Amino acid sequence: MAEAAAQKKIEKLRQDLRRHEHLYFVLDAPEIPDAEYDKLMKELRKLEAAHPELASSDSPTQRVGGKPAEGFRKAQHSRPMLSLDNAYSAEELADWDRRVHELAGSLPVEYTAELKLDGLSVALTYESAHGGARLAVGLTRGDGQTGEDVTSNIRTIRSIPLSVSAEDLKKAGVPRGFEVRGEVVMPAAAFLKMNEEREREGLPAFVNPRNSAAGTLRTLDSSIVARRRLVFFAYFLLVDGEYFAAGQTATLDTLTGLGFRVNSHRERVKNVGQMMKFIENAEKNRTTLGYEIDGVVLKVDAHTTQQRLGYTGRAPRWAIAFKFTARSAISKLEDILITVGRTGKLTPTAMLAPVFIGGVTVSRATLHNADFISGLGLKIGDYVKVERGGDVIPKIVEVVSDKDHPRGTRDFIFPSQCPECGSRVVRAEGEADWRCVNVDCPAKLRESLLHFASRGVMNIEGLGDAAVQQLLDRKLVQSVADLYSLTEEQLVDLERFAEKSARTLLAEIKKSKSAGLARVLMGLGIRFVGERTAELLAEEFGSIEALMAASAEELERVEEVGPRISQAILEFFADKENRHLVKRLEKAGVDMTAEKKQRSTELAGLTFVLTGTLPNLTRDEAKLKIEAAGGKTAGSVSKKTSYVVAGEEAGSKLDKARELKIPVIGEEGLLAMLAGKPAPK
């Protein structure tokens, strides 16, 4: 395709993808299915790869970087990100309202009521680019004065525009350089999915969505951030370090017009009565939102009144947070149940007298591990304070002991044998969890079968809890490999199975044979090997035989694979039973191969030093492109440097390059080399 035609097609695809991202991630109103969106994205990636000279950092394909970052630099905020004073009652709110009116004098006083999102505050800076504005920097709140630069992770959040058009800026009356502040949250559905994946990988579950959002945004690998489906809600707009002069309600409308997601649950209120009505409705409906809130924020609406009210040392006088009371209750610990998971992990669960917390009846709560139980000093019969951690997973936070709540009398002894099979349990050095050592433990097998068949792994429809339990009870399956030798005669003998359902399940099992190496690796249940790691391993080695023969050093060359993961892989394939399982799957016709990733070598053997500001690429983006093409980057110029890539305001590195007579190129020269063209003279 000619360059002009390619440029036109690429820009059309980018526009379409930006529109569909906005519909899906901002407006919750998708027009096309995920498969169609993926098809458009794949087409754009292919065209951009064929025409690297048309690269653009605000392309939808550039949301996720390649290799993990080495750390986050710190940067100062344009103006401090202050805390808010808190109110916990209508009386405290009335006192604040009175002070506002006293200080405002004759200026207008009305309020904007907004939900107080329980996430991580961030500041996004947009700079002028190509007539519009492009996302340049994303900072965490940090200590309020200085935050961490998490731009590469911010870019993966699809409710955040990578650019804003000149037309939208003009319509909104906003200059090309501006700042947006808001909250990054992890939706409840994404939180639950993430914890399910962590459990499958043998990792501990996260406690609540807020901590998960904060931890995710500070993850050094942006590909992990992208998979966790964080959401950004905007609530402040700043120009030249000052709040947008139109007032808070108009600011929220302006942000919506610029393409940002703004929380729809907001209202103009005039007095404490209206404030409390909004607060009561918010608390009543908080469980239906799909994300966490911990209160309501009230802000004086008029900008002129905000300026008159000003600030204390730590908070604006024109805003306050009304905090909901903690969702907790006291219940009696009736017993502790131990369950055995797919990896053999023994998980203790508190069995509680049913108690109503935040609209949900709670009768179980997580106890994490033996150390957690010991740390609380729990006894059977104790009264305990139970919280819905992040309003999702109930947890015990303390033992309650007073005249109305006597202590329990029965000590809990963590089992030294597996409750399912009676085998001994062990705890590895440095780990908190006890695990069953028996590879044939029925509980492990049951969970292994369910995991193997689950959507996203081998995707065997119809192989759910009831079917798996019957297969185990009849001893028809004693390994996941036995699934591939099941017959119609065996299945029709099971409850709720007729000839049609038996044939359907067998067809699903047969179809799973072609799932490929990455899915099989997930299905095998190797500790710490989740979806992303399995895909990277499959791309690197291409076959199960090559992976089984790999050394620790070879494994750790794979992106995201460190010593812990490599050791888990080596230990898994060192086990005779596991190797036998692989042979049986292979004999059954399960495809355990993958297309090896072809690595680009245009810049192999060359070392580049980046200096100054490039016209289109950020320094991180340029670095990733160089490394993806087989080149290396260095932080300083030396005789070993092949090229210095210089942009505007290049500093001492450029002088050093000239002194050592190192070739100096610009962004255009780098893109040409990436496209396989000769190095510029």
Order of alpha helices (4+ residues) and beta strands (2+ residues): alpha-alpha-beta-beta-alpha-beta-beta-beta-beta-alpha-beta-alpha-beta-alpha-alpha-alpha-beta-beta-alpha-beta-alpha-beta-alpha-beta-beta-beta-beta-alpha-beta-beta-beta-beta-beta-beta-alpha-alpha-alpha-alpha-alpha-alpha-alpha-alpha-alpha-alpha-beta-alpha-beta-beta-alpha-beta-alpha
